[in-house]
Amino acid sequence: MNNIIISAADMMLQAANIGTSEANEICSVWKKVVSGIHSSKYESEVSERRMPIGERLAGNTRVIDLKNGVLLVETDHPGWIQYLKMYQKFIINGLKMNLPKLKISSLAFRVSGEKVSLSESYENQLAKERKEMAAKLEKQEKELKKYDKGSENTEKRENKLPPELLAKFDSIRNSMLDLSQE
């Protein structure tokens, strides 16, 4: 019987047959390299019962895409990205040793739920973001126009104030201007 232990994430990827065998190979090598990360001596003494950092990283990250030597990695939380950046050289060297034909030169990161991908060009992403921003801006402008109509009504009400009260406001405004000029 085969005694190979496989993570649930790897099992789901294989069951869904996502990508090619090369993609499965990249995922398994990723898990192997990242699991090999060991924390500093001080950290391991403090947290003897805690799972090693490499295994926690492997469980909370997954490879999404590879393009032009850049490997896109998704994490569950932004904190994991910080750890990956700390160990980036180790990870890249491990990937180069295990997958030399892929020529992985750098890593890119994203948090789960973000729309970032390596397959889209910068210009396409920029255009998409600009469209979204323009739509939001247009919506906000419409909301502001509703309030502007309400402020026109308040201006009309201000004109209906008694002349004595308007004179008092003018004197207060003038005294404030005089104090600010001193």
Summary of the structure (lengths in Angstrom):
residues: 182
radius of gyration: 29.8
end to end distance: 92.1
largest distance: 98.7
contacts: 415
relative contact order: 0.08
helix: 64%
strand: 10%
